[in-house]
């Protein structure tokens, strides 16, 4: 009697999981990806240039970063001695950018951590997880 009941529970659970997967798969493929969803993923890094003593190197550094393959955008603030870089992670890594910055400036460059002060919006994290799941299940890319 217990074996039949256990089999029935497993069978119903399996059917429910298969139905859930197919409903998520259908949802992910219902509409085609938007142009923004078709873009390559990008990463953001912030580097501390406080060890750079010569202020003339900042202009040269910005042009060299913009010429680097895989770097999409840069923003250099000589007053704060910070450079932000948007890059394609499949072409270049944070460590590569940090090494190039150290070579170009002859100084020790550190990665600056981005820490939120105060409360943050939970919707962005949740929507990021949902869009990642949708991208994973979508076969229309």
N, C-alpha and C positions, 0 to 999 in steps of 0.2 A: 504494500500500500504506500509506504514512504518512498520507495523507488519510483513508482509511477508519478507521485506528486512532484518529486525532485526533477524528473525528466520533463514534466509539463512546465515547471517553472523555468528550466533552462531553455526549453523550446520557445516559450513566450518571450523570454528575455532576448534570445537570439533574433527572433522575428522583429522585436522592437528596435534592436540595435541596427539591423539591416535596413529597416524602414527609416530610421533616423539618418543613417549614412546616405541613403538615396535621396532623402528630402534635402539634406545639406548640399549634396552634389548637384541636385537640380537647381537649388537657390544660387549656387556659385556660378552656374552656367546659364542662368536664365537670360541675363543681359550680357552683351559683349563687354570686355574691359574698356574703360574710358581711356582717352589719350594719356591722361596722367598716370593711369595704372600700367600703361605699356612702357613707360620710361624706365631706364635702368635705375636700380637703387643707388642712393647716394649716402655718404656719411659726412659728419661734421666733426672737426677737431679744433681745439683752441690751444695755442702754444704760447708759453711765457718766454718773452725775449728780454727779461730784466738783466740778464748777464751780458747783453750786448752793450758795449760802451760807446762805440762810434755811431752817431746818429745819421751819418751819410750812407750807411749800409742799408737803411730801411727802404729807400727808393729802389735800390738795385735788387734788394731781396724780393720786393713785391713783383717786379718784372720777371725775375727768375722763376718765382713760384707760378706765375701765370703761364709761362712757357713750358712748364713741366707736364708731361703726358699723364693724364688721369686726373689732373686738378681742374675742377670746374669753375670755382670762384675763390677769391681771396679778399680779405679786408684787413689791412694793416693799420694799427693805431700807434704811431711813434710816441705819442704823449703817454699812453698807458703801457707801452712796450708789450703789446699783445698782437698776435696774428691769428685770424680765424681762417680756416680752409675747408671748403666743400670739395669732396673728391669721390671718385668712383672706387669702391673697395676692391673690385675685381682687377683693377689696373695698378693701383698703388695702395700701400698700407700706411697707417699712422706712423709706424716705426721708420718706414722709408722716408716719409716727409720730415720727420724729426731728425733723421740722419743727414738729409740734404741741408736742412736749416743749420745744423751744427757745422757742417762742412763749409757752407757759404759764409757764415758769420765768424768762424773760428771761436765759438763760444759754446757753453753747455746750455742746450735748449731743453726745457722740460714741458711735458704735456700738462696743461692746466685743466683740472677737473671742473666740470660744470655741476654745481650743487644748487638746488632750489632752496631759497630761504622762504619758509612759510608754507602754507597749503598749496597744493597743486591740483589741477583739474583731473578728476578720475575718468572723465569721458574720453580724453585723448588716448589713454592707455587701453581702455576697453575697445575703442574703435580701431586702434592699431592691431589688436589681437584678432578682431573680426575680419579686418581687411587682409591680414596675413593668412587666415584660414581660407578666405575666399580665393585669394591668389593661388594657394596651394591646391585647392580642389578644381580650379578653373582650367579647362583644357582648350579654351578658345584663344589662348595667347599665341 
